[in-house]
């Protein structure tokens, strides 16, 4: 997918990625467990069309963590590396350092 998007002219690529960013962040806003923290991070990343703001929830320490992730990397990971049982991507929690931060799949 990355190589296909990179073949687009710069303006078309920016518009496509920004549209994707807005749509996915709209979905995330609805399910955010800590909306204030999520919106603060979203505000910080608003001008970068390549950076998607998501929120992960740690199943161990119960902390909600807003993250800025590369949009194309997120798309790739949710398609290839997602946890089929939970329908999300699991990564390390920055608070407790345990592999228990669940980031929802917003693509489906």
C-alpha positions in Angstrom: 0.0 0.0 0.0 2.8 2.4 0.9 4.4 2.1 -2.5 1.1 2.8 -4.3 0.5 5.9 -2.3 4.0 7.1 -2.9 3.4 6.9 -6.6 0.7 9.6 -6.4 1.7 13.2 -7.0 2.5 15.2 -3.8 -0.8 17.1 -3.7 -3.0 14.1 -4.3 -1.1 12.1 -1.7 -1.5 14.9 0.9 -5.2 15.2 0.3 -5.7 11.4 0.4 -3.8 11.0 3.6 -5.4 14.0 5.3 -8.9 12.6 4.4 -7.9 9.2 5.9 -6.5 10.9 9.0 -9.7 12.9 9.6 -12.0 9.9 9.1 -10.0 7.6 11.4 -9.6 10.2 14.0 -13.3 10.9 13.9 -13.9 7.2 14.7 -11.3 7.2 17.5 -12.8 10.3 19.1 -16.1 8.4 19.5 -14.5 5.5 21.4 -11.7 7.4 23.3 -11.6 6.4 27.0 -9.9 9.7 28.0 -11.3 12.3 25.5 -9.4 15.3 26.9 -5.9 13.6 26.6 -6.9 12.3 23.1 -8.0 15.7 21.9 -4.8 17.4 23.3 -2.7 15.0 21.3 -4.9 15.4 18.2 -4.5 19.1 18.4 -0.7 18.7 18.5 -0.7 16.6 15.4 -3.4 18.4 13.4 -1.1 19.8 10.7 0.8 16.6 9.9 -1.2 14.5 7.4 1.1 11.5 7.8 0.6 11.4 11.6 -2.6 9.7 13.0 -3.6 10.2 16.6 -5.0 7.1 18.2 -5.5 6.0 21.8 -4.4 2.8 23.3 -5.7 1.2 26.5 -3.4 -0.9 28.7 -5.2 -4.0 29.9 -2.6 -4.3 32.7 -2.4 -0.9 34.3 -5.7 0.4 32.8 -4.1 3.6 31.6 -5.3 5.3 28.4 -2.5 6.6 26.2 -2.9 8.9 23.2 -0.3 8.3 20.6 0.8 9.9 17.3 1.5 7.0 14.8 2.5 7.1 11.2 -0.7 6.7 9.3 0.7 4.3 6.7 2.4 2.2 9.4 -0.9 2.0 11.3 -2.8 0.9 8.2 -0.1 -1.8 7.6 -0.1 -3.1 11.2 -3.8 -3.3 11.5 -4.0 -5.3 8.4 -0.9 -7.6 8.9 -0.2 -7.6 12.7 -3.5 -7.2 14.4 -4.6 -9.6 17.1 -7.5 -11.5 15.5 -9.1 -12.3 18.8 -9.4 -8.7 19.9 -9.4 -6.9 16.5 -6.6 -4.5 17.5 -2.9 -4.0 17.5 -1.1 -4.8 20.8 2.1 -3.0 21.7 4.1 -2.0 24.8 2.5 0.3 27.3 4.7 3.4 28.0 3.4 3.5 31.6 4.0 -0.1 32.8 6.3 -1.3 30.0 4.2 -4.5 29.5 3.1 -5.7 26.1 -0.5 -4.9 26.9 -1.5 -1.6 25.2 -4.4 -2.3 22.9 -4.8 0.1 20.0 -8.2 -0.4 18.2 -8.5 -1.2 14.6 -10.3 1.8 13.1 -10.2 0.6 9.5 -13.1 -1.8 9.6 
